[in-house]
C-alpha cells in the first residue's frame, strides 16, 4: 500500500509540473508577444506647428508628440520632421498643410498623406511589404511608391494649381486626378534623377511636358540640406555640387564671391543659385507661371548678390 501511495504522489507531481509548464508557455504566448503597432510622431520640431485633431480641436505641436491617423498638420515656420515606423521620415517645409492617414501595423502599413499646400520630402528607408502602401495625394495628382526618396510641392500661380514631383532615389508612379475627383487610368513613372510638373486650372488636369532632369538650382536650400542629411544616414543619393552660402572661406571677403542669385515671384523666393564671381546665372528650367519672364539679362556677369524678379 505504501508503494502505491508513493507512485500516486509521483504521478501527481509530474502532472503538476506539466500543467505549470503549459501555463508558463501560454502566458508567454499571450502576454509576452510584442505588439507591432505603428509609432508616428514629431521627430524634430524647431518652429511653430498646429495639429487639428477630431474631437480635440487645435493643439500646439511639440517635439516627441505622438500623432494619430486623421490628424491635420499645419507647419508654419522653422524645421519639422515626422517619423513613422522607425524607417519612414517626412521632412516638412514651412507654410505646409496636410492630413496624415496611417493604418495597419508596422510591418503591413498603409500611409496616405493628403497634401493641401506646401512641400514635403519623403525618405522611405526600407522597401515596403507586399501588403503595405505609401501614397501622397494632392488635389490634382496621386503619387505611389514602395521605397524611395522624393519631394512633392503643390502651389498656386495665377489661379493655376501646380504639383512638382521630384525623385532623388527609386521611382514614383504618378497619376492625374481630374477636377471631378476621378483618377486617370494612365500611370507616368518618374525615375531617379527626374521630376515632372502637373497643373490643373479647374477645367483640366495634365502634365506640363514629360519627366525630365531635376532642376536642382531651383530647389530651396533647405531641400539640399535635407538631402545631405539623408545621404549621411546611408542612402545613396546624388547631391548637386552647390556651394553653401555659409561657407566660412567665402565670408572672409564678400567681394570675392561666390554670390547668391535669388529668383523671386510674387514676393516669394522661387529658387536660388550660387554663382562664382564673373560667372553667369542660369535661367531656371521651370517657370513659376505660364506667362511672363525673368526681368534680367542672363548674359550679364554676376559680381554681387543679385535678386531677379518674374515680370
N, C-alpha and C positions, 0 to 999 in steps of 0.2 A: 504493500500500500504506500509505503514511504517513497519507493522508486517512482511509482505512478504519479504521486504528488509533485515530485521534482521535475518530471517530464512536462507536466502541465504548466508549471511555473516557467520552464524554459521556453515552451511554445508561446505562452502568453507574452513573454519578454520579447521574443523575436517578432511577433505580430505588432507589438507596440513600437518597436524600432522601425519596422517597415512603414507603419502608419505615420510616424513622425517624419520619416524621410519624404513620404509622399506630400505631407503638409508643407514641408520646407520648400520642395520643388514648386508646388502650386503657388506658394507665397511669392517666390522669386519671379514666376511667370506673370503673376497678376500685378504685384506691387513693384517689382524691380525692373519692369520693362520701361525703357526710356521712350517717352512720347516724342515723336518727331514733328512737333508743331512749328509753325512759322514764326520767326522773330523779325519784326520790321520796326526799325527805329531811326531816329535822327542821330546819325553817327557823328556829324560835326555841324556846328552852327556858330557862326560869328556874324551876327546881324539880327535882322528883325523878320519874323515869320509868324503867321497866324494859321491855326488849324481849325477848320469848321467841321464839327462832328455832330451827326444826327442825335437829337435829343439833348445835346450839351451846348450847342451854340459855338461861339468863337472862343478859342483857347490860345493864349500866348505860347508859342513853341519854345522848347529849350533843348539843349544838347542832352542826349540819352533818352529822350521821350519816346515811349512806345507808341507806335501808330496802329490804327485799326483799319480794316478794309472798309472802304467808303469814305475815309477822311478826305476832305478837300483842303489843299495846301496852297497858301498864298505866301510866296517868298518875296519880300520887298527889297532888301539890300544886304550886302555882305557876301558871305560864303556859306553854302549849305550842302551837305552830303547825306543821303539816305543809305542805309544798309539793310539788305533783305537776305535772309537765309545764310548769312556769313559769306556768300560768294557773288552777290549782286550789289552793285553800287550805282547810285543815281546822283550825279553832280548837277545841282540846280543853279541856274544863273539868275541874277536879280530881275525883278519885275516878271516873275513867272508864276502862273497859277495852273494847277492840275488836280485831278481826282485820282486817288490810288485805290485799286480793287485787287485784293490779294486773297486767293482761295487755295484749298488743298493743304498739303503739308510740305515739309522742307524738301522731300525727295520728288514728290509729284505736285508741283506747284503751278498755279495759273495766275499770272500777273498781268494786269492791264493798267496802263497809265493813260488817262484821258487828259491830254494837254490842251488847255483852253488858249493860253497865250504864253509867250516866252520861249525858253530853251532849256533842254536838259541833255547831258551826255551820259549814256548808259554803258556800264562796264560789267559784262557778264563773264565771270572768271571761268566757270566750268560749263561744258555742254549740257543742255537741258535733257532730261529723261524723255522717253517717248510719250509719256503722259503729261509732260509739262509744256507750258507755253509762256511767252513773254511778248507783249504787244504794246505799242504806243499808238494811240489814236489821236488824230487832230480832227477838226471839223471837216477837213477835205481829204483825209488820207488815213490809211492804216499801215503800220509797219510791224512785221512779224519776224522774229529771229529765234535761233536756237543757242547762240553763244557768240558774242561779238562785242565790239566797241563802236558806238555810233552816237551821233548827235542829231537831235530833231529841234528845229526852230520854227515856230509859227508866229506870223505877224501880219499886220495890215499895212498896205501902202496905197494911198489914193482910192480907198474903197475896195481894193482888191486884197484878198487874203492869200498869203503865200506860206508854204511849208518847205523848208530846206532840209533835206536828209543827207547827212554826211557820214560816210562809213570809213572808219580808220582801221578796222580789223574785222575779218569774217565777211559776211554778206547779209543784206537785208532784203526781204520781199516786201515791195510796196504795192499798195492797191488804192485806187481812187475811190473816194466817197462823194457821191453826187449831191446836189442841193436838196433832193428829196429824201436823202438818207440811204439810198440803195448803194451797193458796192459794185464796182466794176469786176467782171469775171477775169479780166486780164491782169497778170502779175508782172511787174517790172522789177528785175533783180538788180540791186545796186551792189557792185562788188567792192572789195577793199581798195581804198585809194581813190574812190569816186564819190560823186554826190549828184543829187537831182533836185530840181525845183518844181513844185506843184503850185498851181494857182486855182482860185475859184472866184467868180465875180457875181455870185448869187444866181446866175443862169447857167453857168457851165463850169466844169472842173476838168483840168487837163494838165499834162506835163509841159513845162517850158523847156522844150528840147529833150534830148536823150541824156542819160547819165554821162558825166564827163569828169575829168580830173579835179580833185579838190583844189579850190582857190584858198590856200592857206592864208594868204595875205589879207583876206577879208574877214578872217576869223578873229574874234576878240582875244586879247592876250590871255584872259582867264582860261580859255579853252586850251591854249598851248601849255599853260601851267598844269592843267588837269592831265593832258597827255603825258607830260613828263612824269607826273606822279604815278600814272598808270603803268608807264614803262618801268619805273623803279620797282614796282610791285611784281615784275616778272613777265608782263605781257609784251610780246614782240610787236611793237607798232612803230610806224615811221613818224618821225617828228621833223618838221622842216627846219632848216638852218636859219633861224631868225634870231638876231642878236637881241639881248634883253636891254630894255631901257634902264634897268637898274644896275647894269654892269659898272662896277666902280672904276674900271680903267677908262670908261667913257665919260665919267662925271668929273674927271680932273680938269678937263679943258672942253667946255661946251662948244667952242668954236671948231673943234676938230671933228665933231660928229662921232658916231652916226646920228642922224636926225630922224625924228618921228613925223611921218606924214599921216594925218588923221582925216578920214573921209566922213563928212557929216551929211545927214539927211534929216530934214525937219527938226533940227535942233538936237538930234541924237547921233551917237557915234555908229556909223555903219561898218567901219573897219579901220585898221591901222597898218602901216608898213614901216619898217625900219630901213632907212636908205643911207648909204655912205656919202660922205661929203663929195660933191661934184657929180654924183650919180643921178639917175633919173627915176622918178616914181613910175610905177607900172599901173595902168588903168585896171581896176578890179574886173575880174571876169564876169562877176554877177553884178547886175544893176538893181538899185533899190526900187526902181519904178520903170514901167514900160515907156514912159515919156520923160523927156528932159535929158540932161547930160551933166558931166562934171565940169565945173567952171574953172578950168585950169589948162595950161599949155604943157602937155606931158613931154615936150621936147626940152623943157626948161630944167636946168641943173638944180639940185637941192643943196642948199648951203645953210639951211636953218630949219628949225621945226616949222612945219607947214600944215595949214588946215585947208582942205578942199571941200567946197560946198557943191551939192547937187542942185542944179537950177532947172 
